[in-house]
Amino acid sequence: MKKSMIWAIATLMTTTVACDDEDDNGNTSSNGSLKMNIANLAELGADERYEGWIIVNGSPVSTGLFTVNSAGVASQTSFEVSQANLDAATDYVLTIEPFPDTDPAPSAIKIAGGSFSGNNATVNVNHPAALGSDFNTASGKYILATPTTADTTDEKSGIWFLDISGGSPATGLNLPTLPAGWAYEGWVVLNGEPLSTGRFTDVAMADDAAPFSGSDASGPPFPGEDLVTNAPSTQTFPTDLSGATAVISIEPQPDNSPMPFAFKPLVHMISATAADHVTYDMTNQVSSNFPAGTVTK
């Protein structure tokens, strides 16, 4: 699991604090209950677990591991934690951890958090320890075209996240700047298989890769890809992206999975009658895709 992202909460230590306090006689303090109600958590792989953390005196204290099934139901929603730590907790942060995990510190993949107001914390990706933005105003546009080939019969075999409604190519994505440790990635889901069109952190620049594009010309300075060469064994290029799905995801860096991460702010089903060189709008699905909820101590 990736470990490169730095805590956005200042002065966090890299070791956890014991969940039970002891008095001067060595007696363990009483425990309390942390109750979690967070929606839109995706099912993880067998080698990963969710882990909650409370921030106590600037340091992370684990509240425990849990899983989520394919229906989005958590294996556990109530966690026993030292009452003294609960009383002192200022924030809650949710991470994705490798399983098994030999590192007691939180991983770099901090997907949501919230600050306590009294006994309650509203948890979402907008917390400074997570993505730092709510993405509710994110928007996107794309066209089908193959600018890297001279062939004019394959125009629906490429997708570029730009806008030509004004007559010339312009920025098509409106996305917040991501914190260190995260990047955007474009995808097209073709015949049920997600194919990356490249990673990027700047919506007005080309992305970091073009493994499928042609060599007749360079692509425009925006994220996108022509699917015309080096097809995977499961696909045939050139192809027709009509009926496929366009996706913009948010990925951790580094990333140990070739599949899209759980955060997919923008999605659009490409029409079966889609035309090339026409600007199409993507759909913001943050309200149904991003984790959000409450934690009570």
NUNU-109498 format. One record per residue (C-alpha): y, z, x; residue in three letters. Coordinates in steps of 0.5 Angstrom, whole numbers, padded with zeros to 4 digits, always signed. Layout:
N
YZXALA/...
***
This chain:
297
+0000+0000+0000MET/+0007-0002+0002LYS/+0011+0004+0006LYS/+0017+0001+0008SER/+0022+0003+0003MET/+0026+0009+0004ILE/+0028+0014-0001TRP/+0034+0012-0005ALA/+0035+0020-0006ILE/+0039+0023+0000ALA/+0035+0027+0005THR/+0028+0027+0002LEU/+0023+0030+0007MET/+0016+0026+0008THR/+0012+0032+0007THR/+0011+0035+0000THR/+0012+0042-0002VAL/+0007+0046-0005ALA/+0006+0046-0012CYS/+0005+0054-0012ASP/+0010+0059-0010ASP/+0008+0066-0007GLU/+0011+0072-0007ASP/+0012+0077-0002ASP/+0005+0080-0003ASN/+0002+0073-0003GLY/+0001+0072-0010ASN/+0001+0065-0014THR/+0007+0064-0019SER/+0005+0062-0026SER/+0005+0055-0027ASN/+0009+0051-0033GLY/+0007+0044-0036SER/+0011+0038-0034LEU/+0010+0033-0040LYS/+0011+0025-0039MET/+0012+0020-0045ASN/+0013+0013-0041ILE/+0012+0006-0044ALA/+0010+0000-0041ASN/+0006+0002-0035LEU/+0001-0003-0033ALA/-0006-0002-0032GLU/-0007-0002-0024LEU/-0013-0004-0020GLY/-0018+0000-0018ALA/-0015+0002-0011ASP/-0009+0004-0014GLU/-0006+0010-0018ARG/+0000+0013-0021TYR/+0003+0019-0018GLU/+0009+0023-0021GLY/+0014+0027-0017TRP/+0019+0032-0018ILE/+0025+0033-0013ILE/+0026+0040-0011VAL/+0031+0042-0006ASN/+0031+0035-0004GLY/+0024+0034-0003SER/+0018+0031-0007PRO/+0013+0035-0010VAL/+0007+0032-0013SER/+0006+0033-0020THR/-0001+0029-0020GLY/-0004+0023-0021LEU/-0006+0019-0027PHE/-0009+0012-0029THR/-0007+0007-0035VAL/-0012+0003-0039ASN/-0011-0004-0041SER/-0008-0002-0047ALA/-0002+0002-0044GLY/-0005+0009-0045VAL/-0004+0014-0039ALA/-0011+0018-0038SER/-0006+0024-0037GLN/+0001+0026-0040THR/+0001+0033-0039SER/+0001+0036-0032PHE/+0001+0043-0029GLU/+0006+0045-0024VAL/+0009+0051-0021SER/+0014+0054-0026GLN/+0019+0056-0020ALA/+0019+0048-0018ASN/+0020+0046-0025LEU/+0026+0050-0026ASP/+0029+0048-0019ALA/+0027+0040-0020ALA/+0033+0036-0021THR/+0030+0029-0021ASP/+0023+0026-0023TYR/+0020+0020-0019VAL/+0014+0015-0021LEU/+0011+0012-0015THR/+0004+0007-0015ILE/+0000+0010-0009GLU/-0006+0007-0006PRO/-0013+0010-0008PHE/-0016+0014-0004PRO/-0009+0016-0001ASP/-0009+0020+0006THR/-0002+0020+0006ASP/+0001+0026+0003PRO/+0008+0023+0002ALA/+0010+0019-0003PRO/+0009+0011-0002SER/+0015+0006-0002ALA/+0013+0003-0009ILE/+0018+0008-0013LYS/+0018+0004-0020ILE/+0022+0009-0024ALA/+0026+0016-0024GLY/+0030+0020-0028GLY/+0035+0026-0027SER/+0034+0032-0031PHE/+0039+0035-0036SER/+0037+0041-0038GLY/+0029+0041-0039ASN/+0029+0033-0040ASN/+0030+0027-0036ALA/+0031+0020-0039THR/+0026+0016-0034VAL/+0027+0008-0033ASN/+0028+0003-0027VAL/+0035+0004-0026ASN/+0035+0011-0022HIS/+0037+0010-0015PRO/+0030+0012-0012ALA/+0027+0006-0016ALA/+0031-0001-0017LEU/+0038+0002-0019GLY/+0039-0003-0024SER/+0037-0004-0032ASP/+0036-0011-0032PHE/+0038-0012-0039ASN/+0044-0017-0037THR/+0039-0021-0033ALA/+0038-0029-0035SER/+0036-0035-0032GLY/+0035-0042-0033LYS/+0031-0048-0030TYR/+0029-0055-0030ILE/+0023-0059-0029LEU/+0024-0064-0023ALA/+0021-0066-0016THR/+0027-0068-0012PRO/+0023-0067-0005THR/+0019-0074-0007THR/+0021-0081-0008ALA/+0016-0082-0014ASP/+0019-0082-0020THR/+0013-0081-0024THR/+0012-0074-0022ASP/+0018-0071-0025GLU/+0015-0066-0029LYS/+0011-0063-0023SER/+0016-0059-0020GLY/+0021-0053-0023ILE/+0027-0051-0020TRP/+0031-0045-0022PHE/+0038-0048-0023LEU/+0043-0050-0028ASP/+0045-0058-0029ILE/+0048-0057-0036SER/+0055-0058-0033GLY/+0053-0065-0029GLY/+0051-0062-0022SER/+0046-0057-0020PRO/+0049-0050-0020ALA/+0046-0043-0020THR/+0041-0042-0025GLY/+0039-0034-0025LEU/+0044-0028-0026ASN/+0040-0022-0023LEU/+0042-0016-0020PRO/+0042-0015-0012THR/+0036-0011-0011LEU/+0035-0005-0006PRO/+0032-0006+0001ALA/+0024-0006+0000GLY/+0024-0011-0006TRP/+0025-0018-0007ALA/+0025-0023-0013TYR/+0019-0029-0013GLU/+0019-0035-0018GLY/+0012-0037-0021TRP/+0009-0042-0025VAL/+0003-0040-0029VAL/-0001-0046-0029LEU/-0008-0047-0033ASN/-0008-0039-0033GLY/-0007-0039-0025GLU/+0000-0036-0023PRO/+0003-0040-0017LEU/+0008-0038-0013SER/+0015-0042-0012THR/+0017-0037-0007GLY/+0021-0031-0006ARG/+0028-0030-0005PHE/+0034-0024-0005THR/+0040-0029-0006ASP/+0040-0033-0013VAL/+0044-0038-0010ALA/+0040-0040-0004MET/+0033-0043-0003ALA/+0027-0039-0003ASP/+0023-0037+0003ASP/+0017-0042+0002ALA/+0015-0049+0000ALA/+0008-0050+0001PRO/+0007-0055-0005PHE/+0013-0059-0004SER/+0014-0066-0002GLY/+0017-0069+0005SER/+0021-0075+0002ASP/+0027-0070+0002ALA/+0029-0063+0002SER/+0030-0059-0004GLY/+0036-0056-0007PRO/+0039-0050-0005PRO/+0036-0046-0010PHE/+0030-0042-0011PRO/+0024-0047-0014GLY/+0018-0052-0012GLU/+0015-0058-0013ASP/+0008-0058-0014LEU/+0006-0064-0011VAL/+0002-0063-0004THR/-0003-0058-0002ASN/-0006-0056-0009ALA/-0011-0050-0009PRO/-0018-0052-0010SER/-0017-0050-0018THR/-0011-0055-0019GLN/-0009-0062-0018THR/-0003-0064-0016PHE/+0002-0068-0018PRO/+0001-0064-0025THR/+0005-0063-0031ASP/+0008-0057-0032LEU/+0009-0058-0040SER/+0006-0052-0043GLY/+0006-0048-0037ALA/+0010-0041-0036THR/+0016-0040-0032ALA/+0016-0033-0029VAL/+0021-0029-0025ILE/+0018-0023-0022SER/+0021-0017-0018ILE/+0016-0016-0012GLU/+0015-0010-0007PRO/+0016-0012+0001GLN/+0011-0012+0004PRO/+0007-0014-0001ASP/-0001-0013-0001ASN/-0003-0017-0007SER/-0002-0025-0008PRO/-0001-0024-0016MET/+0005-0022-0019PRO/+0008-0015-0019PHE/+0008-0011-0026ALA/+0016-0012-0026PHE/+0017-0019-0030LYS/+0025-0019-0032PRO/+0025-0027-0034LEU/+0019-0031-0037VAL/+0019-0037-0041HIS/+0014-0042-0044MET/+0015-0049-0042ILE/+0015-0053-0048SER/+0009-0058-0049ALA/+0014-0063-0050THR/+0019-0061-0045ALA/+0023-0066-0041ALA/+0025-0067-0034ASP/+0032-0066-0032HIS/+0034-0062-0038VAL/+0036-0054-0037THR/+0032-0049-0041TYR/+0034-0042-0042ASP/+0029-0036-0040MET/+0028-0030-0044THR/+0030-0023-0042ASN/+0023-0019-0043GLN/+0026-0012-0040VAL/+0025-0008-0046SER/+0018-0010-0047SER/+0016-0010-0040ASN/+0020-0005-0036PHE/+0017+0002-0036PRO/+0022+0007-0040ALA/+0021+0014-0043GLY/+0022+0021-0042THR/+0019+0027-0038VAL/+0020+0034-0040THR/+0019+0041-0036LYS/
***
